Amino acid sequence: MDSMDMASFARVEDVTEDIEDIWAELDDLNDELDGVMDSVGLLLMSDEQSFWPDD
């Protein structure tokens, strides 16, 4: 079997667009996580401040 015999079995797809879509989705998820972390941080800080009495 030479390399020409394998040509009929080979299937090459350009997945560049799919990979770019995945990176875009990951960027969106990272932005969402950043927002959640900021919100949680603010909630924790306000909760900690309410724990200490005002002098």
N, C-alpha and C positions, 0 to 999 in steps of 0.2 A: 504494500500500500504506500503510494507516494503522497506528497502533500496536496496534489491536485484532487485526490479522492476525498480529502477532508473538506474541501471548499463547499460542498453541498450541505455539510452539517454545520458549518460555521455561520453564526448569526451575530452581527455586530450592530449595536444600537448606540446612538449618540444620547447619552444620558446627562449631558451638560446642563440642559434646561431643568431637568428633574433635580439635579444637585443644587442648582441655583435656587430653585423653589424651596428645597429643604433648608438651605442656609437662611433664606428669607424668613421661613417659619421659625427657625431657631432664634433669629434676631428678635422676632416678635415675642417669643416666649421669654427671652432674656429681659426684654423691656417690661413685660408683665411681672416677672419675678422681682425686678428692681422696684417696681411700684408697690408690690406686696411687702417687700422687705422694708421699704420706707414707711409704709403704713403701720406695720408691726412695731418698728422702732419708735415711731411717734406715740403709739398706744402704750408701749412699755414705759417710755419716758414720762408720759402724763400720769400713768398709774403710780410710778415711783415717786413723783412729786406729790401726789395726793397722800402718799403714805407718811411723809414727813410733815409735822405740824409747822404752821407759819409762826415765826418768832417775831 
